[in-house]
Amino acid sequence: MQHYSMAPAPKKILLAISVAFGSTLSIPLAKAADNIELPTIAVTANPLGVASDEMVTPVSTLSGRELSLQRESTLGETLKSIPGVSSTYFGPNASRPVIRGLDGERVRMMQNGVGILDASSLSFDHAIALDPLVIEQIDVVRGPAALLYGGSAVGGVVNAIDHRIPKEAIDGITGRSEVRFGGAENQKNGAIVLDAGNGVLTIHADAYKRKTDDLDIPGYAMSRRKSEATGESREHKGRLVNSGSDADGGAIGASIALENGYVGMSYSTFNNKYGTVAEPDVTIDMKSDRWDFASELRDLGTIISKVKVRMAYTDYKHRELEDGEVGTTFKNRGVEGSIEATHGNIGPLSGVVGVQFHNSRFEALGEEAFVPANRTSTQAVYLYEELPLDTVKLTFGGRVEHAKIESRGGADFGPSESRSFTPYSLATGALFTLNDQWSLTTNLSHNERAPSYFELYADGVHVATDQYEIGSSNLDKERSNGIDAQLRWKQDHNSFSIGAYYTRFSNFIGLFNSGNLVNEEGEAGQADSDIAEAEFKGARAVFKGIEAEGKFRVYDRTGSLDLNLRGDYVRATNRDTGGSLPRISPLKLGFGLDYRYNRFGSRLDVLHAFKQNRTDENELTTDGYTLVNATLTYKLPSPQPFQLEAFAKAYNLLDQTIRDHTSILKDIAPMGGRSLLVGLRGEF
């Protein structure tokens, strides 16, 4: 992997940081008692801002120490410790979360409550335009959330929160920084986050740099099963070729504290150049610029008590380079936003009404473009209500949206086309408080999703999947009905939850192999017809599963020792054929031990993934594995208000060859081998 220089945009961010904070050196460090504690409760899935254990929908939150321990190079890998969550893992540089067996257009990726506009749902080799290094909190909604976030949230929502627009004023300066070295990819990472204010105006700035080499792997890149099935030789061993990366970025933002709220804006840039793994000579050069606006007004009156506005404009582009020459360019520009009003209580009833909009233009230009230039626009209105009744809290709501997807056509895609859809969603749920420790939640939902532009209009070879993909402009809306229930227990430092879900699709839009072999022009029966043809079409499908997690304090004398447990299982079936759907995670069980004493901390995590032999007809069986990681932390003596912590993390201590069944590259791109990462983080 060649070395890349830092792009100029982050240098501008660093200059802005020096200008913004150079003038505030006379401002004292914010006193510990005055520090703003960032919220650790979920801000996603419930617009009324209730605590996580009062939510009806299953929500997991990573923040603070837990996020620091789980933070990886990609969002998908960062979230894999959460029950029900896996990843698409297209090598160490591109990985989207998979929730309950659903990914792509069925998992809504958001940043500060507004959708992330990139090309990551189009292809597994396209990274999410976001780096976990500067994220302060991640909320994960497991299960349908189409009511609040649209049909693309039928599988769940991932909301990355960075506080680039400060919601609360501070008086002084606060910040944090972190550096990391080592790991299987020999990473060299660093990030700094600063906030300064005078009690009214608060300025935020952050910058980061990430550089990695090719990933070290325990054995051969190609699996034995693939070698035997295809007759290909297993050549590369010990290193995942073309898996290095060079990324940087940053942001600057500001907000003004109002008497009853705030208003603010931010600008952020993201640059990432990385190897695609699937091809030894192809790299992706990605750049995304984003402008955000947010405001919230509280205590407005008895009819409307609060109004929240969030908007973002994104200019995204990436180039796919082959031997240094541009082969294909992808562009996505658009704006998305929402306005949400909380109405005053009507008796015990509280709730919100909101409107959302999205408008984007997508282009793919070059020899590997397999979708036409297109435009997507959506408008939606939704209502969410809560009704507490003694020991029971009821929730209900509905959403209606209009979606229009237009293809500009072209020489390779035929005439221009346009489709319009009006999907709607309904949901109701209940939280039963059984006693001080036990509670039970249930949810029922009907969800509809408009087909995406690539499901409608794709027509060409998709190199990342090694298929000739054909969309269908006659597709109908995707429809599903779901039910889930969760039993929760919490007492002091101990907690446990177990839940089950069942989702039935009457028109699951999937990419199914047609059985034909075609050439690069889509022609069958030719001498060069050696590419598998796959079509987007609807099918009846069922997703069902179970999730459990628990935390128990087992020792509390000289320090504290906690036992963490987790497990999840999902089964996805194509009801039309009776077979399994592809890339479904196997049964996973895990435990962890977390010990803390004064300045010292240690942690051991063990996860066993079972063999996955419930496969689609075009998949190979995936062996099980046991992943063992260990972490040591030590808080260094430092004057107040500074806090410094050194850490070391050992990955894959058993040095097993780990292949995730949810990865389309599982048979040529395993996870990293045994390695050690060390780092230092500080805050004030």
URKA-V829600 format. One line per field, one symbol per residue. ss: DSSP state (2 for helix, 1 for strand, 0 for the rest). A space follows every 10 residues. Layout:
ss: ???
This chain:
ss: 0000000222 2222222222 2200000010 0222000000 0000000000 0222000011 1112222222 0000222200 0000111000 0000001110 0102221111 1001100000 0000000000 0222001111 1100022220 2220011111 1000000000 1111111111 1100001111 1111111100 1111111111 1100111111 0002222222 0000001111 0000111111 1111111100 1111111111 1111100000 0111111111 1111111100 0001111111 1111111111 1100111111 1111111111 1111110011 1111111111 1111110000 0001111111 1111111110 0111111111 1111111001 0001001111 1001111111 1110000111 1111111110 0022222011 1100001111 0000000111 1111111111 1001111111 1111111111 1111111100 0001000000 1111111111 1111111111 1111100001 1111111111 1111000001 0000000111 1111111001 1111111110 0100000000 0100111111 1111110000 0011111111 1000000000 0000000000 0000111111 1110
